[in-house]
Amino acid sequence: MNAISNDIELLAYLKSGCLQAFEQFYGHYREWLLITAMTFLKDEEAARELVQEFFIDFWQQSLYLRIDLSSTASMKNFLFVTIKNRCLNQMAKDDTQRRRLQRILQPGTVVLPASRLESQELAAQLEGAISLLPERQSQVFRLAYQEHKTRKEIAAAMEISEETVKKQIANALKSLRITLKKFRF
């Protein structure tokens, strides 16, 4: 297959399932998408991972079938909006994880462990406190804080509402604070 000269022709080949068209698409847009993602994320490794996931989704989930260049100004516009939205979602997820961690640690009430032994003891105490939670709270807490799942992902996995997930996390945090307050760090 010869090099494809324009986005409309490239999209037609992609829609026909042509792997060579995807390879050309990847080669043509990868660097530009990486630069775009780094502009938002300010982290090269995170940008590379996000762009790689995009290309995997683009091919495996046939995202190219959703592109209509007659209503979109260009392929670059479509790709920019797609990557921008993925970056914003990633930034929101990262922010959520930071806030969750801050809620657990509550500055001023916890002194970070000075040694590896103290760190292991703290981890054991936290694990013990988590095991005292009701089963559902424990499961929700582990998904949120140990597996870094979003409320939406937890709700889907456990077949409960996002509001229930929110309440379970709040109740778990409250119980853990009370339980861990007994330990002197």
PyMOL CGO cylinders between C-alpha atoms (Angstrom):
from pymol import cmd
from pymol.cgo import CYLINDER

trace = [
    CYLINDER, 0.00, 0.00, 0.00, 1.32, 3.42, -0.96, 0.3, 1, 1, 1, 1, 1, 1,
    CYLINDER, 1.32, 3.42, -0.96, 1.39, 6.34, 1.43, 0.3, 1, 1, 1, 1, 1, 1,
    CYLINDER, 1.39, 6.34, 1.43, -2.04, 7.85, 1.87, 0.3, 1, 1, 1, 1, 1, 1,
    CYLINDER, -2.04, 7.85, 1.87, -2.08, 11.52, 0.98, 0.3, 1, 1, 1, 1, 1, 1,
    CYLINDER, -2.08, 11.52, 0.98, -5.02, 12.91, 2.96, 0.3, 1, 1, 1, 1, 1, 1,
    CYLINDER, -5.02, 12.91, 2.96, -7.11, 12.28, 6.08, 0.3, 1, 1, 1, 1, 1, 1,
    CYLINDER, -7.11, 12.28, 6.08, -10.30, 11.45, 4.19, 0.3, 1, 1, 1, 1, 1, 1,
    CYLINDER, -10.30, 11.45, 4.19, -8.56, 8.69, 2.24, 0.3, 1, 1, 1, 1, 1, 1,
    CYLINDER, -8.56, 8.69, 2.24, -6.81, 7.50, 5.43, 0.3, 1, 1, 1, 1, 1, 1,
    CYLINDER, -6.81, 7.50, 5.43, -10.11, 7.37, 7.29, 0.3, 1, 1, 1, 1, 1, 1,
    CYLINDER, -10.11, 7.37, 7.29, -11.72, 5.37, 4.46, 0.3, 1, 1, 1, 1, 1, 1,
    CYLINDER, -11.72, 5.37, 4.46, -8.92, 2.79, 4.70, 0.3, 1, 1, 1, 1, 1, 1,
    CYLINDER, -8.92, 2.79, 4.70, -9.20, 2.72, 8.49, 0.3, 1, 1, 1, 1, 1, 1,
    CYLINDER, -9.20, 2.72, 8.49, -12.95, 2.14, 8.26, 0.3, 1, 1, 1, 1, 1, 1,
    CYLINDER, -12.95, 2.14, 8.26, -12.29, -0.79, 5.96, 0.3, 1, 1, 1, 1, 1, 1,
    CYLINDER, -12.29, -0.79, 5.96, -10.10, -2.31, 8.70, 0.3, 1, 1, 1, 1, 1, 1,
    CYLINDER, -10.10, -2.31, 8.70, -6.80, -1.87, 6.90, 0.3, 1, 1, 1, 1, 1, 1,
    CYLINDER, -6.80, -1.87, 6.90, -3.95, -2.50, 9.34, 0.3, 1, 1, 1, 1, 1, 1,
    CYLINDER, -3.95, -2.50, 9.34, -1.46, -0.70, 7.09, 0.3, 1, 1, 1, 1, 1, 1,
    CYLINDER, -1.46, -0.70, 7.09, -3.64, 2.41, 7.26, 0.3, 1, 1, 1, 1, 1, 1,
    CYLINDER, -3.64, 2.41, 7.26, -3.56, 2.19, 11.04, 0.3, 1, 1, 1, 1, 1, 1,
    CYLINDER, -3.56, 2.19, 11.04, 0.24, 1.86, 10.97, 0.3, 1, 1, 1, 1, 1, 1,
    CYLINDER, 0.24, 1.86, 10.97, 0.45, 4.97, 8.78, 0.3, 1, 1, 1, 1, 1, 1,
    CYLINDER, 0.45, 4.97, 8.78, -2.02, 6.79, 11.04, 0.3, 1, 1, 1, 1, 1, 1,
    CYLINDER, -2.02, 6.79, 11.04, 0.08, 5.82, 14.09, 0.3, 1, 1, 1, 1, 1, 1,
    CYLINDER, 0.08, 5.82, 14.09, 3.32, 6.93, 12.48, 0.3, 1, 1, 1, 1, 1, 1,
    CYLINDER, 3.32, 6.93, 12.48, 1.85, 10.22, 11.30, 0.3, 1, 1, 1, 1, 1, 1,
    CYLINDER, 1.85, 10.22, 11.30, 0.10, 11.32, 14.50, 0.3, 1, 1, 1, 1, 1, 1,
    CYLINDER, 0.10, 11.32, 14.50, 1.98, 9.65, 17.40, 0.3, 1, 1, 1, 1, 1, 1,
    CYLINDER, 1.98, 9.65, 17.40, 4.56, 12.40, 18.04, 0.3, 1, 1, 1, 1, 1, 1,
    CYLINDER, 4.56, 12.40, 18.04, 2.03, 15.19, 17.67, 0.3, 1, 1, 1, 1, 1, 1,
    CYLINDER, 2.03, 15.19, 17.67, -0.37, 13.48, 20.10, 0.3, 1, 1, 1, 1, 1, 1,
    CYLINDER, -0.37, 13.48, 20.10, 2.47, 12.91, 22.55, 0.3, 1, 1, 1, 1, 1, 1,
    CYLINDER, 2.47, 12.91, 22.55, 3.40, 16.59, 22.49, 0.3, 1, 1, 1, 1, 1, 1,
    CYLINDER, 3.40, 16.59, 22.49, -0.26, 17.53, 22.91, 0.3, 1, 1, 1, 1, 1, 1,
    CYLINDER, -0.26, 17.53, 22.91, -0.64, 15.20, 25.92, 0.3, 1, 1, 1, 1, 1, 1,
    CYLINDER, -0.64, 15.20, 25.92, 2.59, 16.46, 27.51, 0.3, 1, 1, 1, 1, 1, 1,
    CYLINDER, 2.59, 16.46, 27.51, 1.29, 20.03, 27.19, 0.3, 1, 1, 1, 1, 1, 1,
    CYLINDER, 1.29, 20.03, 27.19, -1.62, 19.11, 29.44, 0.3, 1, 1, 1, 1, 1, 1,
    CYLINDER, -1.62, 19.11, 29.44, -0.08, 16.50, 31.76, 0.3, 1, 1, 1, 1, 1, 1,
    CYLINDER, -0.08, 16.50, 31.76, 3.41, 18.00, 32.16, 0.3, 1, 1, 1, 1, 1, 1,
    CYLINDER, 3.41, 18.00, 32.16, 4.68, 14.42, 32.60, 0.3, 1, 1, 1, 1, 1, 1,
    CYLINDER, 4.68, 14.42, 32.60, 6.31, 12.59, 29.71, 0.3, 1, 1, 1, 1, 1, 1,
    CYLINDER, 6.31, 12.59, 29.71, 5.73, 9.08, 31.07, 0.3, 1, 1, 1, 1, 1, 1,
    CYLINDER, 5.73, 9.08, 31.07, 2.04, 9.76, 31.80, 0.3, 1, 1, 1, 1, 1, 1,
    CYLINDER, 2.04, 9.76, 31.80, 1.66, 11.34, 28.34, 0.3, 1, 1, 1, 1, 1, 1,
    CYLINDER, 1.66, 11.34, 28.34, 3.27, 8.33, 26.62, 0.3, 1, 1, 1, 1, 1, 1,
    CYLINDER, 3.27, 8.33, 26.62, 0.98, 5.94, 28.50, 0.3, 1, 1, 1, 1, 1, 1,
    CYLINDER, 0.98, 5.94, 28.50, -2.13, 7.99, 27.71, 0.3, 1, 1, 1, 1, 1, 1,
    CYLINDER, -2.13, 7.99, 27.71, -1.30, 8.22, 23.99, 0.3, 1, 1, 1, 1, 1, 1,
    CYLINDER, -1.30, 8.22, 23.99, -0.50, 4.51, 23.83, 0.3, 1, 1, 1, 1, 1, 1,
    CYLINDER, -0.50, 4.51, 23.83, -3.84, 3.68, 25.47, 0.3, 1, 1, 1, 1, 1, 1,
    CYLINDER, -3.84, 3.68, 25.47, -5.55, 5.97, 22.97, 0.3, 1, 1, 1, 1, 1, 1,
    CYLINDER, -5.55, 5.97, 22.97, -4.04, 4.11, 20.01, 0.3, 1, 1, 1, 1, 1, 1,
    CYLINDER, -4.04, 4.11, 20.01, -5.00, 0.75, 21.51, 0.3, 1, 1, 1, 1, 1, 1,
    CYLINDER, -5.00, 0.75, 21.51, -8.58, 1.93, 22.06, 0.3, 1, 1, 1, 1, 1, 1,
    CYLINDER, -8.58, 1.93, 22.06, -8.65, 3.58, 18.64, 0.3, 1, 1, 1, 1, 1, 1,
    CYLINDER, -8.65, 3.58, 18.64, -7.90, 0.28, 16.91, 0.3, 1, 1, 1, 1, 1, 1,
    CYLINDER, -7.90, 0.28, 16.91, -9.44, -2.32, 19.23, 0.3, 1, 1, 1, 1, 1, 1,
    CYLINDER, -9.44, -2.32, 19.23, -12.66, -0.41, 19.90, 0.3, 1, 1, 1, 1, 1, 1,
    CYLINDER, -12.66, -0.41, 19.90, -12.89, 0.86, 16.31, 0.3, 1, 1, 1, 1, 1, 1,
    CYLINDER, -12.89, 0.86, 16.31, -13.03, 4.50, 17.41, 0.3, 1, 1, 1, 1, 1, 1,
    CYLINDER, -13.03, 4.50, 17.41, -12.27, 5.47, 13.81, 0.3, 1, 1, 1, 1, 1, 1,
    CYLINDER, -12.27, 5.47, 13.81, -15.83, 4.43, 12.91, 0.3, 1, 1, 1, 1, 1, 1,
    CYLINDER, -15.83, 4.43, 12.91, -17.11, 7.38, 14.98, 0.3, 1, 1, 1, 1, 1, 1,
    CYLINDER, -17.11, 7.38, 14.98, -15.15, 9.97, 13.02, 0.3, 1, 1, 1, 1, 1, 1,
    CYLINDER, -15.15, 9.97, 13.02, -17.10, 12.01, 10.51, 0.3, 1, 1, 1, 1, 1, 1,
    CYLINDER, -17.10, 12.01, 10.51, -14.74, 14.39, 8.74, 0.3, 1, 1, 1, 1, 1, 1,
    CYLINDER, -14.74, 14.39, 8.74, -17.67, 16.13, 7.07, 0.3, 1, 1, 1, 1, 1, 1,
    CYLINDER, -17.67, 16.13, 7.07, -18.80, 17.45, 10.48, 0.3, 1, 1, 1, 1, 1, 1,
    CYLINDER, -18.80, 17.45, 10.48, -15.29, 17.74, 12.00, 0.3, 1, 1, 1, 1, 1, 1,
    CYLINDER, -15.29, 17.74, 12.00, -12.93, 20.32, 10.55, 0.3, 1, 1, 1, 1, 1, 1,
    CYLINDER, -12.93, 20.32, 10.55, -10.07, 17.83, 10.36, 0.3, 1, 1, 1, 1, 1, 1,
    CYLINDER, -10.07, 17.83, 10.36, -8.58, 14.66, 11.76, 0.3, 1, 1, 1, 1, 1, 1,
    CYLINDER, -8.58, 14.66, 11.76, -6.23, 16.81, 13.87, 0.3, 1, 1, 1, 1, 1, 1,
    CYLINDER, -6.23, 16.81, 13.87, -9.18, 18.61, 15.45, 0.3, 1, 1, 1, 1, 1, 1,
    CYLINDER, -9.18, 18.61, 15.45, -10.84, 15.31, 16.31, 0.3, 1, 1, 1, 1, 1, 1,
    CYLINDER, -10.84, 15.31, 16.31, -7.60, 13.91, 17.75, 0.3, 1, 1, 1, 1, 1, 1,
    CYLINDER, -7.60, 13.91, 17.75, -6.84, 17.10, 19.71, 0.3, 1, 1, 1, 1, 1, 1,
    CYLINDER, -6.84, 17.10, 19.71, -10.27, 17.11, 21.38, 0.3, 1, 1, 1, 1, 1, 1,
    CYLINDER, -10.27, 17.11, 21.38, -10.02, 13.38, 22.11, 0.3, 1, 1, 1, 1, 1, 1,
    CYLINDER, -10.02, 13.38, 22.11, -6.54, 13.62, 23.69, 0.3, 1, 1, 1, 1, 1, 1,
    CYLINDER, -6.54, 13.62, 23.69, -7.44, 16.82, 25.55, 0.3, 1, 1, 1, 1, 1, 1,
    CYLINDER, -7.44, 16.82, 25.55, -10.47, 15.11, 27.10, 0.3, 1, 1, 1, 1, 1, 1,
    CYLINDER, -10.47, 15.11, 27.10, -8.43, 12.06, 28.05, 0.3, 1, 1, 1, 1, 1, 1,
    CYLINDER, -8.43, 12.06, 28.05, -5.81, 14.31, 29.65, 0.3, 1, 1, 1, 1, 1, 1,
    CYLINDER, -5.81, 14.31, 29.65, -8.44, 16.25, 31.59, 0.3, 1, 1, 1, 1, 1, 1,
    CYLINDER, -8.44, 16.25, 31.59, -9.97, 12.98, 32.80, 0.3, 1, 1, 1, 1, 1, 1,
    CYLINDER, -9.97, 12.98, 32.80, -6.53, 11.73, 33.87, 0.3, 1, 1, 1, 1, 1, 1,
    CYLINDER, -6.53, 11.73, 33.87, -5.80, 14.99, 35.67, 0.3, 1, 1, 1, 1, 1, 1,
    CYLINDER, -5.80, 14.99, 35.67, -9.14, 14.78, 37.51, 0.3, 1, 1, 1, 1, 1, 1,
    CYLINDER, -9.14, 14.78, 37.51, -8.43, 11.16, 38.47, 0.3, 1, 1, 1, 1, 1, 1,
    CYLINDER, -8.43, 11.16, 38.47, -4.96, 12.10, 39.74, 0.3, 1, 1, 1, 1, 1, 1,
    CYLINDER, -4.96, 12.10, 39.74, -6.44, 14.99, 41.71, 0.3, 1, 1, 1, 1, 1, 1,
    CYLINDER, -6.44, 14.99, 41.71, -9.03, 12.67, 43.25, 0.3, 1, 1, 1, 1, 1, 1,
    CYLINDER, -9.03, 12.67, 43.25, -6.30, 10.25, 44.33, 0.3, 1, 1, 1, 1, 1, 1,
    CYLINDER, -6.30, 10.25, 44.33, -4.28, 13.12, 45.87, 0.3, 1, 1, 1, 1, 1, 1,
    CYLINDER, -4.28, 13.12, 45.87, -7.32, 14.36, 47.81, 0.3, 1, 1, 1, 1, 1, 1,
    CYLINDER, -7.32, 14.36, 47.81, -8.08, 10.84, 49.04, 0.3, 1, 1, 1, 1, 1, 1,
    CYLINDER, -8.08, 10.84, 49.04, -4.54, 10.45, 50.31, 0.3, 1, 1, 1, 1, 1, 1,
    CYLINDER, -4.54, 10.45, 50.31, -4.69, 13.84, 52.00, 0.3, 1, 1, 1, 1, 1, 1,
    CYLINDER, -4.69, 13.84, 52.00, -7.95, 12.88, 53.72, 0.3, 1, 1, 1, 1, 1, 1,
    CYLINDER, -7.95, 12.88, 53.72, -6.35, 9.76, 55.13, 0.3, 1, 1, 1, 1, 1, 1,
    CYLINDER, -6.35, 9.76, 55.13, -3.18, 11.44, 56.34, 0.3, 1, 1, 1, 1, 1, 1,
    CYLINDER, -3.18, 11.44, 56.34, -4.70, 14.72, 57.56, 0.3, 1, 1, 1, 1, 1, 1,
    CYLINDER, -4.70, 14.72, 57.56, -1.61, 16.91, 57.93, 0.3, 1, 1, 1, 1, 1, 1,
    CYLINDER, -1.61, 16.91, 57.93, -0.62, 17.66, 61.48, 0.3, 1, 1, 1, 1, 1, 1,
    CYLINDER, -0.62, 17.66, 61.48, -2.14, 14.53, 62.97, 0.3, 1, 1, 1, 1, 1, 1,
    CYLINDER, -2.14, 14.53, 62.97, 0.23, 12.01, 61.45, 0.3, 1, 1, 1, 1, 1, 1,
    CYLINDER, 0.23, 12.01, 61.45, 4.00, 11.95, 61.66, 0.3, 1, 1, 1, 1, 1, 1,
    CYLINDER, 4.00, 11.95, 61.66, 5.57, 10.06, 58.80, 0.3, 1, 1, 1, 1, 1, 1,
    CYLINDER, 5.57, 10.06, 58.80, 7.48, 6.97, 59.90, 0.3, 1, 1, 1, 1, 1, 1,
    CYLINDER, 7.48, 6.97, 59.90, 11.20, 7.48, 60.34, 0.3, 1, 1, 1, 1, 1, 1,
    CYLINDER, 11.20, 7.48, 60.34, 12.25, 3.95, 59.57, 0.3, 1, 1, 1, 1, 1, 1,
    CYLINDER, 12.25, 3.95, 59.57, 11.29, 1.04, 57.41, 0.3, 1, 1, 1, 1, 1, 1,
    CYLINDER, 11.29, 1.04, 57.41, 10.23, -0.94, 60.50, 0.3, 1, 1, 1, 1, 1, 1,
    CYLINDER, 10.23, -0.94, 60.50, 7.87, 1.86, 61.55, 0.3, 1, 1, 1, 1, 1, 1,
    CYLINDER, 7.87, 1.86, 61.55, 6.50, 2.03, 58.02, 0.3, 1, 1, 1, 1, 1, 1,
    CYLINDER, 6.50, 2.03, 58.02, 5.81, -1.71, 58.02, 0.3, 1, 1, 1, 1, 1, 1,
    CYLINDER, 5.81, -1.71, 58.02, 4.15, -1.41, 61.43, 0.3, 1, 1, 1, 1, 1, 1,
    CYLINDER, 4.15, -1.41, 61.43, 1.98, 1.44, 60.15, 0.3, 1, 1, 1, 1, 1, 1,
    CYLINDER, 1.98, 1.44, 60.15, 0.98, -0.62, 57.11, 0.3, 1, 1, 1, 1, 1, 1,
    CYLINDER, 0.98, -0.62, 57.11, 0.09, -3.56, 59.36, 0.3, 1, 1, 1, 1, 1, 1,
    CYLINDER, 0.09, -3.56, 59.36, -2.00, -1.32, 61.62, 0.3, 1, 1, 1, 1, 1, 1,
    CYLINDER, -2.00, -1.32, 61.62, -3.80, 0.16, 58.61, 0.3, 1, 1, 1, 1, 1, 1,
    CYLINDER, -3.80, 0.16, 58.61, -4.46, -3.32, 57.21, 0.3, 1, 1, 1, 1, 1, 1,
    CYLINDER, -4.46, -3.32, 57.21, -5.79, -4.42, 60.59, 0.3, 1, 1, 1, 1, 1, 1,
    CYLINDER, -5.79, -4.42, 60.59, -8.07, -1.39, 60.79, 0.3, 1, 1, 1, 1, 1, 1,
    CYLINDER, -8.07, -1.39, 60.79, -9.36, -2.03, 57.24, 0.3, 1, 1, 1, 1, 1, 1,
    CYLINDER, -9.36, -2.03, 57.24, -10.13, -5.65, 58.13, 0.3, 1, 1, 1, 1, 1, 1,
    CYLINDER, -10.13, -5.65, 58.13, -12.35, -4.40, 61.00, 0.3, 1, 1, 1, 1, 1, 1,
    CYLINDER, -12.35, -4.40, 61.00, -14.58, -2.51, 58.57, 0.3, 1, 1, 1, 1, 1, 1,
    CYLINDER, -14.58, -2.51, 58.57, -17.84, -4.08, 57.40, 0.3, 1, 1, 1, 1, 1, 1,
    CYLINDER, -17.84, -4.08, 57.40, -17.21, -6.21, 54.30, 0.3, 1, 1, 1, 1, 1, 1,
    CYLINDER, -17.21, -6.21, 54.30, -18.73, -3.81, 51.76, 0.3, 1, 1, 1, 1, 1, 1,
    CYLINDER, -18.73, -3.81, 51.76, -16.96, -0.78, 53.25, 0.3, 1, 1, 1, 1, 1, 1,
    CYLINDER, -16.96, -0.78, 53.25, -13.68, -2.67, 53.24, 0.3, 1, 1, 1, 1, 1, 1,
    CYLINDER, -13.68, -2.67, 53.24, -14.17, -3.74, 49.63, 0.3, 1, 1, 1, 1, 1, 1,
    CYLINDER, -14.17, -3.74, 49.63, -15.09, -0.20, 48.48, 0.3, 1, 1, 1, 1, 1, 1,
    CYLINDER, -15.09, -0.20, 48.48, -12.17, 1.31, 50.41, 0.3, 1, 1, 1, 1, 1, 1,
    CYLINDER, -12.17, 1.31, 50.41, -9.68, -1.16, 48.93, 0.3, 1, 1, 1, 1, 1, 1,
    CYLINDER, -9.68, -1.16, 48.93, -10.93, -0.50, 45.39, 0.3, 1, 1, 1, 1, 1, 1,
    CYLINDER, -10.93, -0.50, 45.39, -10.73, 3.27, 45.92, 0.3, 1, 1, 1, 1, 1, 1,
    CYLINDER, -10.73, 3.27, 45.92, -7.45, 3.60, 47.78, 0.3, 1, 1, 1, 1, 1, 1,
    CYLINDER, -7.45, 3.60, 47.78, -5.43, 0.52, 46.98, 0.3, 1, 1, 1, 1, 1, 1,
    CYLINDER, -5.43, 0.52, 46.98, -6.52, -0.09, 43.39, 0.3, 1, 1, 1, 1, 1, 1,
    CYLINDER, -6.52, -0.09, 43.39, -7.14, 3.62, 42.66, 0.3, 1, 1, 1, 1, 1, 1,
    CYLINDER, -7.14, 3.62, 42.66, -10.54, 3.05, 41.04, 0.3, 1, 1, 1, 1, 1, 1,
    CYLINDER, -10.54, 3.05, 41.04, -12.95, 5.92, 40.50, 0.3, 1, 1, 1, 1, 1, 1,
    CYLINDER, -12.95, 5.92, 40.50, -16.39, 5.98, 42.09, 0.3, 1, 1, 1, 1, 1, 1,
    CYLINDER, -16.39, 5.98, 42.09, -17.90, 5.17, 38.72, 0.3, 1, 1, 1, 1, 1, 1,
    CYLINDER, -17.90, 5.17, 38.72, -15.62, 2.15, 38.25, 0.3, 1, 1, 1, 1, 1, 1,
    CYLINDER, -15.62, 2.15, 38.25, -16.35, 0.90, 41.77, 0.3, 1, 1, 1, 1, 1, 1,
    CYLINDER, -16.35, 0.90, 41.77, -20.09, 1.34, 41.31, 0.3, 1, 1, 1, 1, 1, 1,
    CYLINDER, -20.09, 1.34, 41.31, -20.00, -0.63, 38.06, 0.3, 1, 1, 1, 1, 1, 1,
    CYLINDER, -20.00, -0.63, 38.06, -17.83, -3.41, 39.51, 0.3, 1, 1, 1, 1, 1, 1,
    CYLINDER, -17.83, -3.41, 39.51, -19.96, -3.81, 42.64, 0.3, 1, 1, 1, 1, 1, 1,
    CYLINDER, -19.96, -3.81, 42.64, -23.28, -3.07, 40.94, 0.3, 1, 1, 1, 1, 1, 1,
    CYLINDER, -23.28, -3.07, 40.94, -24.16, -0.26, 43.36, 0.3, 1, 1, 1, 1, 1, 1,
    CYLINDER, -24.16, -0.26, 43.36, -24.82, 3.44, 42.86, 0.3, 1, 1, 1, 1, 1, 1,
    CYLINDER, -24.82, 3.44, 42.86, -22.07, 6.03, 42.86, 0.3, 1, 1, 1, 1, 1, 1,
    CYLINDER, -22.07, 6.03, 42.86, -23.79, 7.70, 45.82, 0.3, 1, 1, 1, 1, 1, 1,
    CYLINDER, -23.79, 7.70, 45.82, -23.55, 4.44, 47.77, 0.3, 1, 1, 1, 1, 1, 1,
    CYLINDER, -23.55, 4.44, 47.77, -19.85, 4.26, 46.90, 0.3, 1, 1, 1, 1, 1, 1,
    CYLINDER, -19.85, 4.26, 46.90, -19.39, 7.84, 48.14, 0.3, 1, 1, 1, 1, 1, 1,
    CYLINDER, -19.39, 7.84, 48.14, -21.14, 7.05, 51.44, 0.3, 1, 1, 1, 1, 1, 1,
    CYLINDER, -21.14, 7.05, 51.44, -19.22, 3.81, 51.93, 0.3, 1, 1, 1, 1, 1, 1,
    CYLINDER, -19.22, 3.81, 51.93, -15.90, 5.62, 51.42, 0.3, 1, 1, 1, 1, 1, 1,
    CYLINDER, -15.90, 5.62, 51.42, -16.89, 8.40, 53.83, 0.3, 1, 1, 1, 1, 1, 1,
    CYLINDER, -16.89, 8.40, 53.83, -17.99, 5.88, 56.47, 0.3, 1, 1, 1, 1, 1, 1,
    CYLINDER, -17.99, 5.88, 56.47, -14.81, 3.83, 56.00, 0.3, 1, 1, 1, 1, 1, 1,
    CYLINDER, -14.81, 3.83, 56.00, -12.61, 6.91, 56.37, 0.3, 1, 1, 1, 1, 1, 1,
    CYLINDER, -12.61, 6.91, 56.37, -14.46, 7.97, 59.51, 0.3, 1, 1, 1, 1, 1, 1,
    CYLINDER, -14.46, 7.97, 59.51, -14.08, 4.50, 61.05, 0.3, 1, 1, 1, 1, 1, 1,
    CYLINDER, -14.08, 4.50, 61.05, -10.41, 4.27, 60.08, 0.3, 1, 1, 1, 1, 1, 1,
    CYLINDER, -10.41, 4.27, 60.08, -9.62, 7.66, 61.58, 0.3, 1, 1, 1, 1, 1, 1,
    CYLINDER, -9.62, 7.66, 61.58, -11.22, 6.62, 64.86, 0.3, 1, 1, 1, 1, 1, 1,
    CYLINDER, -11.22, 6.62, 64.86, -9.48, 3.24, 64.89, 0.3, 1, 1, 1, 1, 1, 1,
    CYLINDER, -9.48, 3.24, 64.89, -6.07, 4.59, 63.87, 0.3, 1, 1, 1, 1, 1, 1,
    CYLINDER, -6.07, 4.59, 63.87, -6.28, 7.50, 66.31, 0.3, 1, 1, 1, 1, 1, 1,
    CYLINDER, -6.28, 7.50, 66.31, -5.76, 4.94, 69.08, 0.3, 1, 1, 1, 1, 1, 1,
    CYLINDER, -5.76, 4.94, 69.08, -2.30, 4.19, 67.70, 0.3, 1, 1, 1, 1, 1, 1,
    CYLINDER, -2.30, 4.19, 67.70, 0.47, 6.64, 68.39, 0.3, 1, 1, 1, 1, 1, 1,
    CYLINDER, 0.47, 6.64, 68.39, 2.52, 7.28, 65.29, 0.3, 1, 1, 1, 1, 1, 1,
]
cmd.load_cgo(trace, "trace")
